[in-house]
Amino acid sequence: MITLAVHLAAAVALLLWSVRLIRTGVERAFLPQLKRRLKTLSGSPASSASGGVLAAMLMQSATAVALIGAGFTVSGILAPQTALALLLGADLGSALMAQVLFMPVQGVIPFILLAGVVIFLKASNRKAKQIGRIILGLALVLMSLDMIRAATAPVAENDIVRAIGGYFEADLLSAYIIGALLAWIMHSSLVAVLTYATFAAAGVIAAPVAGAMVIGANLGGAIIPFALLWRGERPARLVVLGNLLARGAVTALFLILLISGLLDMQFLATAPGQQAVILHIGLNAALLVVALPLVGPLIRLTEKALPKHPQTVRDSVSALDQAALDHAPLALACAQRELLRMAETVHATLVPVMRLFRAWDPDLARVIERREDEIDRMHFEVKIYISRLRETELNETEEKKTLETVAMANSLEEAADRIAVNLVALAQKMQDGALAFSDEGFDDLQDFHDQVVSNGQLALRVLTTGDAEAARQLVAEKDRIRIEEQRLQERHLKRLQQGPSASFDTTNIHQETLRLLKQINAALSYVAYPIAQETGDLLDSRLAHPARIGGGSA
């Protein structure tokens, strides 16, 4: 029994990791394009929902789409109602993907696995490598489902398991709660639903129990982004709370129908596992149909539940442990944690700043200013901490690490200055002059800002994990952003030639905003340089012939 439990746990763990593998591949290869596509599809709640469906099917995660939509809302790119529609569509897309993954395609698994491995190992560029990762993840998802079936087949005949299953048949409310709890623990409603459906197919649990657990998984799936974003900006909290309220109401209704017998699982399909998947799709389709016309009232309800108060900067405890200065590796680790806190605060300052260009908000401006003061304080304390550390005996590697730490702190402080001093001043100038960007110009700025925000998230991952692949991607993004800034400057000049008054009035502010965003991106990208240098991915110079600089031949 213990061996079977270990096999089952390993199969579920593989399923979780495989879904994450697919999502990672999509994010690394297509996230910027996906975000731009989502913005173009967000003109109305209906089109936003359709974008959410497609994005969740690609990313294998409604939660990932929820985080993107919430980020758009905080940045001012999407209204909360539109972002909520995006989340509702994402949940349906995730449900449809469950059906695709649950299809009986065991015969093609070896071919998919082989194709994924070959593409991943032989790829000559980063995007092709990530496509191989996605295919490999898909094959592993299918393999893990087979492993779950194999592990649960003997369990279904166990008397204890039968007794537990019989109890839950008489207590579907407990099955609903457990289904929600496990989905939240797994941090993936997709994985939870696939697991429950596989249990039902193997006869471990009866169809009604699987149905109750699937309904619960839908509630758990809404709790995940709610928990992740509850301490975030108010616009993001409005969206995830609206999604939780809508999903909570619909799952409660479906549970009542299931308990009362009005919802007959046999009506959905003949096989128990397929019944669970169809129920999952039907619930999300019903939720989209019912809630999509009500996104406005739902957001207004959440606005009443979350009254607007002036935002504050939360106090936090410094990671710089003075007692660790006698042990260099520990002290350097403390400094690295403080750098991560700095980077998180810089990112939190960057995300909402473009809202000031759309509509001046003095409360938000004050929050950004206070965050910049906090970053200045951390920057000063890191430098003092490192200077004290350098007074101790350090080896060559540790001395190099201290210099890198100070350089990264300087870079993060520079990014904060560009945001809180320069960008806010430009937004204030527009407010004082009653100026506004042209629609096309503001769209360009928002899109460019969102690309920099995405690179800020990538910088956080580099600082957190030290991942060489992420560091390479961040360095490459620095060059891409430089080229993109040049392209957008050219687009702005072409608009000036066409003569719209908005472009004339704001031309200096527009161009300066682009330049500042490029500088912010460069400052954030610097956190990847030490890792890129260690892996040999960073050239000493961009110059084609550096030896020729400074004079002619001897």
ROLUM-399083 format. One record per residue (C-alpha): y, z, x. Coordinates in steps of 0.25 Angstrom, whole numbers. Layout:
{c2 = Y	c3 = Z	c1 = X};
...
END
This chain:
{c2 = 0	c3 = 0	c1 = 0};
{c2 = 9	c3 = 3	c1 = 11};
{c2 = 6	c3 = -10	c1 = 18};
{c2 = 9	c3 = -17	c1 = 5};
{c2 = 22	c3 = -10	c1 = 4};
{c2 = 26	c3 = -14	c1 = 18};
{c2 = 23	c3 = -28	c1 = 15};
{c2 = 31	c3 = -28	c1 = 3};
{c2 = 43	c3 = -21	c1 = 10};
{c2 = 42	c3 = -32	c1 = 21};
{c2 = 42	c3 = -43	c1 = 11};
{c2 = 54	c3 = -38	c1 = 4};
{c2 = 61	c3 = -36	c1 = 17};
{c2 = 58	c3 = -50	c1 = 21};
{c2 = 64	c3 = -55	c1 = 8};
{c2 = 77	c3 = -47	c1 = 10};
{c2 = 78	c3 = -52	c1 = 24};
{c2 = 75	c3 = -67	c1 = 20};
{c2 = 86	c3 = -67	c1 = 9};
{c2 = 95	c3 = -61	c1 = 19};
{c2 = 91	c3 = -72	c1 = 29};
{c2 = 95	c3 = -83	c1 = 19};
{c2 = 108	c3 = -76	c1 = 16};
{c2 = 112	c3 = -75	c1 = 31};
{c2 = 109	c3 = -90	c1 = 33};
{c2 = 117	c3 = -94	c1 = 22};
{c2 = 129	c3 = -85	c1 = 26};
{c2 = 128	c3 = -90	c1 = 40};
{c2 = 127	c3 = -104	c1 = 37};
{c2 = 135	c3 = -107	c1 = 24};
{c2 = 143	c3 = -94	c1 = 21};
{c2 = 157	c3 = -100	c1 = 23};
{c2 = 153	c3 = -113	c1 = 15};
{c2 = 147	c3 = -104	c1 = 4};
{c2 = 159	c3 = -96	c1 = 3};
{c2 = 168	c3 = -108	c1 = 2};
{c2 = 159	c3 = -114	c1 = -8};
{c2 = 160	c3 = -101	c1 = -16};
{c2 = 175	c3 = -101	c1 = -16};
{c2 = 175	c3 = -116	c1 = -21};
{c2 = 166	c3 = -112	c1 = -33};
{c2 = 174	c3 = -100	c1 = -37};
{c2 = 184	c3 = -106	c1 = -46};
{c2 = 178	c3 = -100	c1 = -58};
{c2 = 168	c3 = -90	c1 = -62};
{c2 = 158	c3 = -101	c1 = -66};
{c2 = 159	c3 = -108	c1 = -53};
{c2 = 159	c3 = -95	c1 = -45};
{c2 = 146	c3 = -91	c1 = -51};
{c2 = 140	c3 = -104	c1 = -47};
{c2 = 145	c3 = -102	c1 = -33};
{c2 = 138	c3 = -88	c1 = -33};
{c2 = 125	c3 = -94	c1 = -38};
{c2 = 124	c3 = -104	c1 = -26};
{c2 = 129	c3 = -94	c1 = -16};
{c2 = 119	c3 = -84	c1 = -20};
{c2 = 108	c3 = -94	c1 = -20};
{c2 = 112	c3 = -98	c1 = -5};
{c2 = 114	c3 = -84	c1 = 0};
{c2 = 102	c3 = -78	c1 = -7};
{c2 = 111	c3 = -66	c1 = -11};
{c2 = 121	c3 = -63	c1 = -23};
{c2 = 126	c3 = -51	c1 = -15};
{c2 = 131	c3 = -60	c1 = -3};
{c2 = 138	c3 = -69	c1 = -14};
{c2 = 144	c3 = -56	c1 = -20};
{c2 = 150	c3 = -52	c1 = -6};
{c2 = 156	c3 = -66	c1 = -4};
{c2 = 162	c3 = -66	c1 = -18};
{c2 = 167	c3 = -52	c1 = -16};
{c2 = 173	c3 = -56	c1 = -3};
{c2 = 180	c3 = -68	c1 = -10};
{c2 = 186	c3 = -59	c1 = -20};
{c2 = 191	c3 = -49	c1 = -10};
{c2 = 198	c3 = -61	c1 = -2};
{c2 = 204	c3 = -66	c1 = -15};
{c2 = 196	c3 = -79	c1 = -15};
{c2 = 189	c3 = -76	c1 = -28};
{c2 = 193	c3 = -68	c1 = -40};
{c2 = 184	c3 = -56	c1 = -44};
{c2 = 179	c3 = -64	c1 = -57};
{c2 = 175	c3 = -76	c1 = -49};
{c2 = 168	c3 = -68	c1 = -38};
{c2 = 160	c3 = -60	c1 = -49};
{c2 = 156	c3 = -74	c1 = -55};
{c2 = 152	c3 = -78	c1 = -41};
{c2 = 143	c3 = -65	c1 = -40};
{c2 = 137	c3 = -68	c1 = -54};
{c2 = 133	c3 = -82	c1 = -49};
{c2 = 127	c3 = -76	c1 = -36};
{c2 = 118	c3 = -67	c1 = -44};
{c2 = 112	c3 = -79	c1 = -51};
{c2 = 111	c3 = -87	c1 = -39};
{c2 = 103	c3 = -76	c1 = -32};
{c2 = 94	c3 = -75	c1 = -44};
{c2 = 92	c3 = -90	c1 = -44};
{c2 = 88	c3 = -89	c1 = -29};
{c2 = 78	c3 = -79	c1 = -33};
{c2 = 71	c3 = -89	c1 = -41};
{c2 = 71	c3 = -99	c1 = -30};
{c2 = 65	c3 = -89	c1 = -20};
{c2 = 54	c3 = -84	c1 = -30};
{c2 = 49	c3 = -98	c1 = -32};
{c2 = 34	c3 = -100	c1 = -27};
{c2 = 36	c3 = -108	c1 = -15};
{c2 = 27	c3 = -101	c1 = -5};
{c2 = 21	c3 = -114	c1 = 0};
{c2 = 34	c3 = -119	c1 = 6};
{c2 = 38	c3 = -106	c1 = 13};
{c2 = 32	c3 = -110	c1 = 27};
{c2 = 40	c3 = -123	c1 = 26};
{c2 = 53	c3 = -116	c1 = 23};
{c2 = 50	c3 = -105	c1 = 34};
{c2 = 47	c3 = -116	c1 = 44};
{c2 = 59	c3 = -124	c1 = 41};
{c2 = 68	c3 = -112	c1 = 42};
{c2 = 63	c3 = -107	c1 = 55};
{c2 = 64	c3 = -121	c1 = 61};
{c2 = 78	c3 = -123	c1 = 56};
{c2 = 83	c3 = -110	c1 = 61};
{c2 = 77	c3 = -111	c1 = 75};
{c2 = 81	c3 = -126	c1 = 77};
{c2 = 95	c3 = -125	c1 = 71};
{c2 = 105	c3 = -131	c1 = 80};
{c2 = 117	c3 = -124	c1 = 72};
{c2 = 120	c3 = -111	c1 = 65};
{c2 = 120	c3 = -117	c1 = 51};
{c2 = 106	c3 = -124	c1 = 52};
{c2 = 101	c3 = -111	c1 = 58};
{c2 = 105	c3 = -103	c1 = 46};
{c2 = 99	c3 = -114	c1 = 37};
{c2 = 86	c3 = -111	c1 = 44};
{c2 = 88	c3 = -96	c1 = 42};
{c2 = 90	c3 = -99	c1 = 27};
{c2 = 77	c3 = -107	c1 = 25};
{c2 = 70	c3 = -96	c1 = 33};
{c2 = 75	c3 = -85	c1 = 24};
{c2 = 71	c3 = -93	c1 = 12};
{c2 = 57	c3 = -94	c1 = 18};
{c2 = 56	c3 = -79	c1 = 21};
{c2 = 61	c3 = -76	c1 = 7};
{c2 = 49	c3 = -84	c1 = 1};
{c2 = 40	c3 = -77	c1 = 11};
{c2 = 45	c3 = -63	c1 = 8};
{c2 = 42	c3 = -66	c1 = -7};
{c2 = 28	c3 = -70	c1 = -4};
{c2 = 26	c3 = -57	c1 = 5};
{c2 = 31	c3 = -49	c1 = -7};
{c2 = 21	c3 = -56	c1 = -16};
{c2 = 10	c3 = -53	c1 = -6};
{c2 = 14	c3 = -39	c1 = -4};
{c2 = 15	c3 = -35	c1 = -19};
{c2 = 2	c3 = -42	c1 = -24};
{c2 = -7	c3 = -30	c1 = -20};
{c2 = 3	c3 = -20	c1 = -24};
{c2 = 3	c3 = -25	c1 = -38};
{c2 = -11	c3 = -20	c1 = -40};
{c2 = -8	c3 = -6	c1 = -35};
{c2 = -9	c3 = 5	c1 = -46};
{c2 = 4	c3 = 12	c1 = -41};
{c2 = 12	c3 = -1	c1 = -42};
{c2 = 6	c3 = -4	c1 = -55};
{c2 = 10	c3 = 10	c1 = -60};
{c2 = 24	c3 = 9	c1 = -55};
{c2 = 26	c3 = -5	c1 = -61};
{c2 = 21	c3 = 0	c1 = -74};
{c2 = 31	c3 = 11	c1 = -74};
{c2 = 43	c3 = 2	c1 = -71};
{c2 = 38	c3 = -7	c1 = -83};
{c2 = 41	c3 = 5	c1 = -92};
{c2 = 54	c3 = 8	c1 = -84};
{c2 = 62	c3 = -5	c1 = -82};
{c2 = 75	c3 = 2	c1 = -80};
{c2 = 69	c3 = 9	c1 = -67};
{c2 = 64	c3 = -5	c1 = -63};
{c2 = 78	c3 = -10	c1 = -65};
{c2 = 84	c3 = 1	c1 = -57};
{c2 = 74	c3 = -1	c1 = -45};
{c2 = 77	c3 = -16	c1 = -46};
{c2 = 92	c3 = -14	c1 = -44};
{c2 = 90	c3 = -3	c1 = -33};
{c2 = 80	c3 = -12	c1 = -25};
{c2 = 89	c3 = -24	c1 = -26};
{c2 = 101	c3 = -16	c1 = -21};
{c2 = 92	c3 = -10	c1 = -9};
{c2 = 88	c3 = -24	c1 = -6};
{c2 = 102	c3 = -29	c1 = -7};
{c2 = 97	c3 = -42	c1 = -13};
{c2 = 94	c3 = -44	c1 = -28};
{c2 = 88	c3 = -57	c1 = -24};
{c2 = 77	c3 = -50	c1 = -15};
{c2 = 75	c3 = -39	c1 = -26};
{c2 = 73	c3 = -49	c1 = -37};
{c2 = 63	c3 = -57	c1 = -28};
{c2 = 56	c3 = -45	c1 = -25};
{c2 = 54	c3 = -40	c1 = -39};
{c2 = 50	c3 = -54	c1 = -44};
{c2 = 39	c3 = -54	c1 = -33};
{c2 = 34	c3 = -40	c1 = -37};
{c2 = 33	c3 = -45	c1 = -52};
{c2 = 26	c3 = -58	c1 = -47};
{c2 = 16	c3 = -50	c1 = -39};
{c2 = 14	c3 = -40	c1 = -51};
{c2 = 19	c3 = -28	c1 = -45};
{c2 = 29	c3 = -26	c1 = -56};
{c2 = 29	c3 = -31	c1 = -70};
{c2 = 39	c3 = -42	c1 = -75};
{c2 = 48	c3 = -32	c1 = -83};
{c2 = 49	c3 = -23	c1 = -71};
{c2 = 52	c3 = -35	c1 = -62};
{c2 = 63	c3 = -39	c1 = -72};
{c2 = 69	c3 = -25	c1 = -72};
{c2 = 70	c3 = -25	c1 = -57};
{c2 = 76	c3 = -39	c1 = -57};
{c2 = 86	c3 = -35	c1 = -67};
{c2 = 89	c3 = -22	c1 = -58};
{c2 = 90	c3 = -31	c1 = -45};
{c2 = 101	c3 = -39	c1 = -52};
{c2 = 109	c3 = -25	c1 = -53};
{c2 = 105	c3 = -22	c1 = -39};
{c2 = 110	c3 = -35	c1 = -34};
{c2 = 124	c3 = -32	c1 = -41};
{c2 = 124	c3 = -18	c1 = -34};
{c2 = 123	c3 = -24	c1 = -20};
{c2 = 137	c3 = -31	c1 = -19};
{c2 = 143	c3 = -20	c1 = -27};
{c2 = 138	c3 = -10	c1 = -17};
{c2 = 142	c3 = -19	c1 = -5};
{c2 = 156	c3 = -21	c1 = -10};
{c2 = 160	c3 = -8	c1 = -17};
{c2 = 168	c3 = -3	c1 = -6};
{c2 = 175	c3 = -17	c1 = -4};
{c2 = 188	c3 = -23	c1 = -10};
{c2 = 191	c3 = -21	c1 = -24};
{c2 = 189	c3 = -36	c1 = -28};
{c2 = 175	c3 = -36	c1 = -22};
{c2 = 171	c3 = -24	c1 = -30};
{c2 = 176	c3 = -30	c1 = -43};
{c2 = 167	c3 = -41	c1 = -41};
{c2 = 154	c3 = -34	c1 = -38};
{c2 = 157	c3 = -23	c1 = -48};
{c2 = 158	c3 = -34	c1 = -59};
{c2 = 145	c3 = -40	c1 = -54};
{c2 = 138	c3 = -27	c1 = -55};
{c2 = 143	c3 = -24	c1 = -69};
{c2 = 139	c3 = -37	c1 = -74};
{c2 = 126	c3 = -37	c1 = -68};
{c2 = 123	c3 = -22	c1 = -72};
{c2 = 126	c3 = -26	c1 = -87};
{c2 = 117	c3 = -38	c1 = -87};
{c2 = 105	c3 = -31	c1 = -79};
{c2 = 106	c3 = -20	c1 = -89};
{c2 = 105	c3 = -29	c1 = -101};
{c2 = 93	c3 = -37	c1 = -94};
{c2 = 86	c3 = -23	c1 = -92};
{c2 = 88	c3 = -19	c1 = -106};
{c2 = 83	c3 = -33	c1 = -111};
{c2 = 71	c3 = -31	c1 = -102};
{c2 = 68	c3 = -16	c1 = -106};
{c2 = 69	c3 = -20	c1 = -121};
{c2 = 59	c3 = -32	c1 = -119};
{c2 = 70	c3 = -42	c1 = -124};
{c2 = 69	c3 = -48	c1 = -110};
{c2 = 55	c3 = -53	c1 = -108};
{c2 = 51	c3 = -56	c1 = -94};
{c2 = 40	c3 = -66	c1 = -99};
{c2 = 50	c3 = -74	c1 = -105};
{c2 = 56	c3 = -77	c1 = -91};
{c2 = 44	c3 = -83	c1 = -84};
{c2 = 29	c3 = -81	c1 = -83};
{c2 = 28	c3 = -75	c1 = -69};
{c2 = 33	c3 = -61	c1 = -67};
{c2 = 40	c3 = -64	c1 = -54};
{c2 = 47	c3 = -76	c1 = -60};
{c2 = 51	c3 = -68	c1 = -72};
{c2 = 59	c3 = -58	c1 = -63};
{c2 = 66	c3 = -70	c1 = -56};
{c2 = 70	c3 = -77	c1 = -69};
{c2 = 75	c3 = -64	c1 = -75};
{c2 = 84	c3 = -62	c1 = -62};
{c2 = 90	c3 = -76	c1 = -64};
{c2 = 91	c3 = -74	c1 = -79};
{c2 = 99	c3 = -61	c1 = -77};
{c2 = 108	c3 = -67	c1 = -67};
{c2 = 111	c3 = -80	c1 = -76};
{c2 = 113	c3 = -71	c1 = -88};
{c2 = 123	c3 = -62	c1 = -80};
{c2 = 131	c3 = -75	c1 = -75};
{c2 = 132	c3 = -80	c1 = -89};
{c2 = 136	c3 = -67	c1 = -95};
{c2 = 145	c3 = -62	c1 = -84};
{c2 = 152	c3 = -74	c1 = -79};
{c2 = 162	c3 = -75	c1 = -91};
{c2 = 164	c3 = -61	c1 = -89};
{c2 = 168	c3 = -60	c1 = -74};
{c2 = 183	c3 = -58	c1 = -78};
{c2 = 180	c3 = -46	c1 = -87};
{c2 = 170	c3 = -40	c1 = -77};
{c2 = 180	c3 = -40	c1 = -66};
{c2 = 191	c3 = -34	c1 = -75};
{c2 = 181	c3 = -23	c1 = -78};
{c2 = 178	c3 = -20	c1 = -64};
{c2 = 193	c3 = -20	c1 = -61};
{c2 = 195	c3 = -9	c1 = -71};
{c2 = 183	c3 = -2	c1 = -65};
{c2 = 189	c3 = -3	c1 = -51};
{c2 = 204	c3 = 0	c1 = -52};
{c2 = 212	c3 = -6	c1 = -41};
{c2 = 217	c3 = 4	c1 = -31};
{c2 = 224	c3 = 2	c1 = -18};
{c2 = 213	c3 = -1	c1 = -8};
{c2 = 211	c3 = 8	c1 = 4};
{c2 = 205	c3 = 7	c1 = 17};
{c2 = 193	c3 = 17	c1 = 18};
{c2 = 193	c3 = 27	c1 = 29};
{c2 = 181	c3 = 25	c1 = 39};
{c2 = 176	c3 = 33	c1 = 50};
{c2 = 177	c3 = 27	c1 = 64};
{c2 = 164	c3 = 22	c1 = 71};
{c2 = 170	c3 = 26	c1 = 85};
{c2 = 162	c3 = 38	c1 = 89};
{c2 = 170	c3 = 45	c1 = 100};
{c2 = 157	c3 = 53	c1 = 104};
{c2 = 150	c3 = 39	c1 = 107};
{c2 = 159	c3 = 36	c1 = 118};
{c2 = 150	c3 = 42	c1 = 128};
{c2 = 139	c3 = 32	c1 = 124};
{c2 = 144	c3 = 18	c1 = 126};
{c2 = 134	c3 = 10	c1 = 117};
{c2 = 136	c3 = 20	c1 = 105};
{c2 = 151	c3 = 19	c1 = 107};
{c2 = 151	c3 = 4	c1 = 107};
{c2 = 143	c3 = 5	c1 = 94};
{c2 = 153	c3 = 13	c1 = 88};
{c2 = 164	c3 = 4	c1 = 92};
{c2 = 156	c3 = -8	c1 = 86};
{c2 = 155	c3 = 0	c1 = 73};
{c2 = 170	c3 = 2	c1 = 73};
{c2 = 172	c3 = -13	c1 = 76};
{c2 = 164	c3 = -16	c1 = 64};
{c2 = 173	c3 = -7	c1 = 55};
{c2 = 185	c3 = -14	c1 = 61};
{c2 = 179	c3 = -28	c1 = 57};
{c2 = 175	c3 = -23	c1 = 43};
{c2 = 189	c3 = -18	c1 = 41};
{c2 = 195	c3 = -31	c1 = 46};
{c2 = 186	c3 = -39	c1 = 37};
{c2 = 190	c3 = -30	c1 = 25};
{c2 = 205	c3 = -33	c1 = 29};
{c2 = 202	c3 = -48	c1 = 30};
{c2 = 195	c3 = -51	c1 = 17};
{c2 = 206	c3 = -48	c1 = 7};
{c2 = 218	c3 = -52	c1 = 14};
{c2 = 219	c3 = -66	c1 = 8};
{c2 = 221	c3 = -59	c1 = -6};
{c2 = 235	c3 = -56	c1 = -1};
{c2 = 239	c3 = -71	c1 = 0};
{c2 = 234	c3 = -73	c1 = -14};
{c2 = 241	c3 = -61	c1 = -20};
{c2 = 248	c3 = -50	c1 = -12};
{c2 = 242	c3 = -36	c1 = -14};
{c2 = 249	c3 = -25	c1 = -7};
{c2 = 237	c3 = -16	c1 = -8};
{c2 = 228	c3 = -25	c1 = -1};
{c2 = 239	c3 = -28	c1 = 10};
{c2 = 239	c3 = -13	c1 = 12};
{c2 = 224	c3 = -12	c1 = 13};
{c2 = 224	c3 = -23	c1 = 23};
{c2 = 235	c3 = -16	c1 = 31};
{c2 = 227	c3 = -2	c1 = 31};
{c2 = 214	c3 = -9	c1 = 35};
{c2 = 222	c3 = -16	c1 = 47};
{c2 = 227	c3 = -2	c1 = 51};
{c2 = 212	c3 = 3	c1 = 51};
{c2 = 208	c3 = -8	c1 = 59};
{c2 = 219	c3 = -5	c1 = 69};
{c2 = 214	c3 = 9	c1 = 70};
{c2 = 200	c3 = 5	c1 = 72};
{c2 = 204	c3 = -5	c1 = 83};
{c2 = 212	c3 = 5	c1 = 90};
{c2 = 201	c3 = 16	c1 = 90};
{c2 = 191	c3 = 6	c1 = 95};
{c2 = 199	c3 = 2	c1 = 107};
{c2 = 201	c3 = 17	c1 = 110};
{c2 = 186	c3 = 20	c1 = 108};
{c2 = 182	c3 = 8	c1 = 117};
{c2 = 192	c3 = 12	c1 = 128};
{c2 = 186	c3 = 26	c1 = 128};
{c2 = 172	c3 = 20	c1 = 129};
{c2 = 176	c3 = 12	c1 = 141};
{c2 = 180	c3 = 25	c1 = 148};
{c2 = 165	c3 = 28	c1 = 149};
{c2 = 155	c3 = 21	c1 = 157};
{c2 = 151	c3 = 8	c1 = 151};
{c2 = 142	c3 = -3	c1 = 156};
{c2 = 147	c3 = -18	c1 = 157};
{c2 = 141	c3 = -21	c1 = 143};
{c2 = 147	c3 = -9	c1 = 136};
{c2 = 161	c3 = -12	c1 = 143};
{c2 = 160	c3 = -26	c1 = 138};
{c2 = 157	c3 = -21	c1 = 124};
{c2 = 169	c3 = -12	c1 = 124};
{c2 = 178	c3 = -24	c1 = 127};
{c2 = 171	c3 = -32	c1 = 116};
{c2 = 173	c3 = -21	c1 = 106};
{c2 = 188	c3 = -19	c1 = 109};
{c2 = 190	c3 = -35	c1 = 108};
{c2 = 183	c3 = -35	c1 = 94};
{c2 = 192	c3 = -23	c1 = 90};
{c2 = 204	c3 = -31	c1 = 94};
{c2 = 199	c3 = -43	c1 = 87};
{c2 = 197	c3 = -36	c1 = 74};
{c2 = 210	c3 = -29	c1 = 75};
{c2 = 217	c3 = -43	c1 = 77};
{c2 = 210	c3 = -48	c1 = 64};
{c2 = 215	c3 = -36	c1 = 56};
{c2 = 229	c3 = -39	c1 = 61};
{c2 = 229	c3 = -53	c1 = 57};
{c2 = 224	c3 = -49	c1 = 43};
{c2 = 232	c3 = -37	c1 = 40};
{c2 = 245	c3 = -41	c1 = 48};
{c2 = 246	c3 = -56	c1 = 48};
{c2 = 239	c3 = -60	c1 = 35};
{c2 = 244	c3 = -49	c1 = 26};
{c2 = 258	c3 = -53	c1 = 32};
{c2 = 256	c3 = -67	c1 = 28};
{c2 = 252	c3 = -63	c1 = 14};
{c2 = 264	c3 = -54	c1 = 12};
{c2 = 273	c3 = -66	c1 = 17};
{c2 = 267	c3 = -74	c1 = 6};
{c2 = 269	c3 = -63	c1 = -5};
{c2 = 284	c3 = -61	c1 = 0};
{c2 = 286	c3 = -76	c1 = -1};
{c2 = 279	c3 = -78	c1 = -14};
{c2 = 271	c3 = -89	c1 = -7};
{c2 = 257	c3 = -94	c1 = -10};
{c2 = 247	c3 = -103	c1 = -3};
{c2 = 243	c3 = -116	c1 = -9};
{c2 = 230	c3 = -115	c1 = -17};
{c2 = 223	c3 = -124	c1 = -6};
{c2 = 229	c3 = -116	c1 = 5};
{c2 = 225	c3 = -103	c1 = 0};
{c2 = 211	c3 = -108	c1 = -2};
{c2 = 211	c3 = -112	c1 = 12};
{c2 = 215	c3 = -98	c1 = 17};
{c2 = 206	c3 = -91	c1 = 8};
{c2 = 194	c3 = -100	c1 = 13};
{c2 = 198	c3 = -97	c1 = 27};
{c2 = 200	c3 = -82	c1 = 25};
{c2 = 186	c3 = -82	c1 = 19};
{c2 = 180	c3 = -89	c1 = 31};
{c2 = 186	c3 = -78	c1 = 40};
{c2 = 181	c3 = -67	c1 = 31};
{c2 = 167	c3 = -72	c1 = 32};
{c2 = 169	c3 = -72	c1 = 47};
{c2 = 173	c3 = -58	c1 = 46};
{c2 = 160	c3 = -55	c1 = 39};
{c2 = 153	c3 = -62	c1 = 50};
{c2 = 161	c3 = -54	c1 = 61};
{c2 = 156	c3 = -41	c1 = 54};
{c2 = 142	c3 = -45	c1 = 55};
{c2 = 143	c3 = -48	c1 = 69};
{c2 = 149	c3 = -35	c1 = 72};
{c2 = 138	c3 = -28	c1 = 64};
{c2 = 126	c3 = -35	c1 = 69};
{c2 = 130	c3 = -42	c1 = 82};
{c2 = 123	c3 = -54	c1 = 77};
{c2 = 124	c3 = -66	c1 = 87};
{c2 = 122	c3 = -76	c1 = 76};
{c2 = 134	c3 = -70	c1 = 68};
{c2 = 142	c3 = -69	c1 = 80};
{c2 = 140	c3 = -84	c1 = 83};
{c2 = 144	c3 = -88	c1 = 69};
{c2 = 156	c3 = -79	c1 = 70};
{c2 = 161	c3 = -86	c1 = 83};
{c2 = 158	c3 = -100	c1 = 77};
{c2 = 166	c3 = -96	c1 = 64};
{c2 = 178	c3 = -93	c1 = 73};
{c2 = 178	c3 = -107	c1 = 78};
{c2 = 176	c3 = -113	c1 = 64};
{c2 = 187	c3 = -104	c1 = 58};
{c2 = 196	c3 = -110	c1 = 69};
{c2 = 193	c3 = -124	c1 = 65};
{c2 = 194	c3 = -120	c1 = 50};
{c2 = 208	c3 = -114	c1 = 52};
{c2 = 213	c3 = -127	c1 = 58};
{c2 = 207	c3 = -135	c1 = 47};
{c2 = 214	c3 = -126	c1 = 36};
{c2 = 227	c3 = -127	c1 = 44};
{c2 = 226	c3 = -143	c1 = 43};
{c2 = 223	c3 = -142	c1 = 28};
{c2 = 236	c3 = -133	c1 = 27};
{c2 = 244	c3 = -144	c1 = 34};
{c2 = 239	c3 = -155	c1 = 25};
{c2 = 243	c3 = -146	c1 = 13};
{c2 = 257	c3 = -145	c1 = 19};
{c2 = 258	c3 = -160	c1 = 20};
{c2 = 255	c3 = -161	c1 = 5};
{c2 = 266	c3 = -152	c1 = 2};
{c2 = 262	c3 = -141	c1 = -7};
{c2 = 273	c3 = -130	c1 = -7};
{c2 = 263	c3 = -119	c1 = -6};
{c2 = 258	c3 = -124	c1 = 7};
{c2 = 272	c3 = -126	c1 = 13};
{c2 = 277	c3 = -112	c1 = 9};
{c2 = 264	c3 = -105	c1 = 15};
{c2 = 261	c3 = -114	c1 = 26};
{c2 = 264	c3 = -104	c1 = 37};
{c2 = 256	c3 = -93	c1 = 30};
{c2 = 245	c3 = -102	c1 = 28};
{c2 = 243	c3 = -106	c1 = 42};
{c2 = 245	c3 = -92	c1 = 47};
{c2 = 235	c3 = -87	c1 = 38};
{c2 = 225	c3 = -97	c1 = 43};
{c2 = 228	c3 = -94	c1 = 57};
{c2 = 227	c3 = -79	c1 = 55};
{c2 = 213	c3 = -80	c1 = 48};
{c2 = 208	c3 = -88	c1 = 60};
{c2 = 213	c3 = -77	c1 = 69};
{c2 = 206	c3 = -67	c1 = 61};
{c2 = 193	c3 = -74	c1 = 61};
{c2 = 194	c3 = -76	c1 = 76};
{c2 = 196	c3 = -61	c1 = 78};
{c2 = 184	c3 = -57	c1 = 69};
{c2 = 176	c3 = -68	c1 = 76};
{c2 = 178	c3 = -60	c1 = 89};
{c2 = 168	c3 = -50	c1 = 86};
{c2 = 157	c3 = -61	c1 = 88};
{c2 = 162	c3 = -64	c1 = 102};
{c2 = 154	c3 = -53	c1 = 110};
{c2 = 141	c3 = -57	c1 = 103};
{c2 = 143	c3 = -72	c1 = 105};
{c2 = 147	c3 = -70	c1 = 120};
{c2 = 134	c3 = -62	c1 = 122};
{c2 = 125	c3 = -73	c1 = 115};
{c2 = 132	c3 = -84	c1 = 123};
{c2 = 138	c3 = -90	c1 = 111};
{c2 = 153	c3 = -89	c1 = 115};
{c2 = 159	c3 = -98	c1 = 125};
{c2 = 168	c3 = -93	c1 = 136};
{c2 = 178	c3 = -103	c1 = 132};
{c2 = 181	c3 = -114	c1 = 122};
{c2 = 188	c3 = -122	c1 = 133};
{c2 = 180	c3 = -135	c1 = 137};
{c2 = 184	c3 = -133	c1 = 151};
{c2 = 189	c3 = -119	c1 = 154};
{c2 = 189	c3 = -121	c1 = 169};
{c2 = 200	c3 = -131	c1 = 168};
{c2 = 210	c3 = -122	c1 = 161};
{c2 = 221	c3 = -117	c1 = 170};
{c2 = 223	c3 = -129	c1 = 180};
{c2 = 217	c3 = -142	c1 = 185};
{c2 = 207	c3 = -144	c1 = 196};
{c2 = 208	c3 = -137	c1 = 210};
END
